[in-house]
Amino acid sequence: MMVIEALKWRYATKSFDKNKMVSKKKLDVLLNAFNLTATSYGLQPLKLLVIENKQLQKDLVAYSMNQEQIAQASHILVICIETTVDKNFIENYFELVKSIRNTPDATLNPFKTFLTQDFESKSQQEIKDWSIKQAYLALGNLLTVCALEEVDACPMEGFLPKEYDRILNLKSKGLESVLLLPIGYRTENDYMADLKKVRKNIDDSVIFL
């Protein structure tokens, strides 16, 4: 029930208290949660950019549909996808598996060959679409962990990714921005905080067969 109560508590925060900062301890929890998020095949085609520079946050408001939460928040988490997921990327993943689990090549090679061939058969757009789906998995996980840690958050698709990529120099890092998650603590006068959550009746959203 603790998880359910936390999810009832959370909402898309519209007004952050700019004087309240998320502690390093809680931020570390969120960073670890991001890193532990399930991804397809375990490949993790994602990176998380953490913005805590206040002037940079103010500058980014103009490229975020003028949403003031960007400037007010304690931190901005930018979920990015890798622009290159190729044979080398996959091989690096399997080297990591081998180093952590000490799994022999004979066991890993069939799956590695399958994944390499599968991704080589995909277009760049198909790979990008697949990567973006992984970004949404990470966002969902972060939102739940934020709620459990009583850190307010506001998931955002409403921004200009190309401008973020330019300002944050993401191309040089082999990344593209996909989603934003400002985090911090709600103000006392955020009108959204006390509104009842609007959801379908569970009988209308769950089907048993």
N, C-alpha and C positions, 0 to 999 in steps of 0.2 A: 504493500500500500504506500510505502514511502515514495516510490517512483511515481505512482499515480498522483499523489498529492503534489509532488514537485512539478509534474507536467501540467496540473491544473493551475499552479502558481505562475508558471512562465507565460509570457505573451511577447509579441513583437514590440519591444520598447520604443516609444516615440520620443522620449525626452530623457537624456542621461544627465546625471549630476556630474558636471565637469570637474568638481573638486574631489570626487571619490575615485580612487584607483584600485584596480584589481591587484591583489598581492602577487608576488612572485610565486608563492606556494600554490595559489589557485591557478595562476597562469600555467605553471608547470603541469598541473593536472590536465588542463585543456590540451596542452601540446602533446602530452603522452596519449590522451584519448584520440587525438587526431592520428597519431602515428599507429595506434592500435586498431584503427577502423578497418573493418573487413573491406577488401577490394577484390574484384574479379581476378581469379588465379593467384591472388596474393601479390600482384605485380606492383601495386602502389605507384601509379603514374601521376602522382600528386606531390606538390610541395605547399607548405603554409608560410606565407609571408606575414610577419607580425610588425605592424606599424605602431610606434609609440611616440614618434616625433610630432609634437603638437602643431607646429607650423605646417608640416606636410599634411596633417589631417585637415587643417583649415583650407589648404590649397586644393585638396581633393573634393571638397564639397561641391564645387562648380561642375565636376565631372561625375557627380553622384545624384543627379536630379535635384540638386540643392537640398538634400536631406541633411539637416543640421546634426543628426546623430553622429555623422562622420567626424565632425569637429568636437562634439561633446564627449564622445566615448573615451573610456580609459585606454583601450587599444582597438585597432582595426585588424581583424584576421582576414587575410586575402587568400582564398583557396585557389590555387593555380594548378594547371595541368602541364605535364611535360609535352613539349612540341615534337619530340622524337621518341617513339617507341618502336624499336627495330630489333634486329638480331642481336646487336651488341647489348642493348638494354635487357633483353631476355637472358642472355648469357650471364650478365652481371648479377641478375636475380638468382640464377641457379648456383653461381659461385657463393653467393650469400647463404643460400640454403645449405650448401655443402659445408661451409665454414661453421655454421651454427649447429647443424644437426649431425655433421660428420656422415652424411648420406653418400654412399658410393656412386660413382658415375653410372655404373650399370643400372642402378635403380632410377636415376634422374634422367638419363639420356632419352628414353622414349617420350616422356612428357615434354622435355625441352625441345625435341625435334618436332613434336606435334604443335607446340605453341609457336615456334619459329615459322613453320610452314603456314599456320593459320594466319598469323599477322602479316606475313609476306603476301598473302592472297587478298588482304583487305586494302581498300583505298585509304589515302590519308584522311579523308573526311570520315570514313567509317571508324578509323582509329580515334580520331578526335571526338566523335560522338560517344564512343565507348568510354573514353577518358572522362568526358564531362559527366557521364552517369556515375562514375566513381566519386567525383567531386560532390555530387548530391548525397551520396552515402555518407561522406565525411561530414557534410553540413548537418545532416540529421543526427548523427552521433554527437557532434559538438553541442547541438541544441539541448539534447537530453542531459549531457554531462553538465552543461551550464546550469540547467534547472536543478540538478542534484547538488551543485556547489553553491546555489543561490546567487549566481552571477546572471545579471540581466543581459539580454542579447536581442539583436534585430537582424534576421536574415535578409539579405538584399540581392536581388537580381538587377535592380534599377540603377545601373551605372554604365559608364562608357568604357568597356574593356580596353579598347585600343588606346585610349588616353591614359588609362592606368598603366598599361604595358609600357607606354612611352615614358611617362613620368618616373616610373619605378625601374626603368631599364630592364624589363623582364626578358626582352628578346635575347640579350647577351647572356642570360641565365638559362636559355632554352625553355622558357615558360610563357604561358598565357594566363591571364586572370579570368576566372569564371564566376566566382561568388564572393560576396563580402559578408563579414559577420562582425559588426561593431559590438563590443562587450563593455560592461561597466555596471553602474547601479542607477536605477530609476530615480527620477526626481519625485518629490512628494506631490507635485501638482500634475503629473502625467495623467491625463484624463482616461487613458486606456487601461490603467492599472487595475481599477476596480470594476471594470465592465465584466459582465458574465461572459464566459467563453461560449461561443456559438459553434456547436457541433451537432451532427445528426444524432438521432437516437441510435444506440449501439445496434439495435435490431435492424436498422436500415443501412448499416455500414458493414455488418459481418454476416456471412452466409455459411451455414453448416450443410454439408452434404453427407 
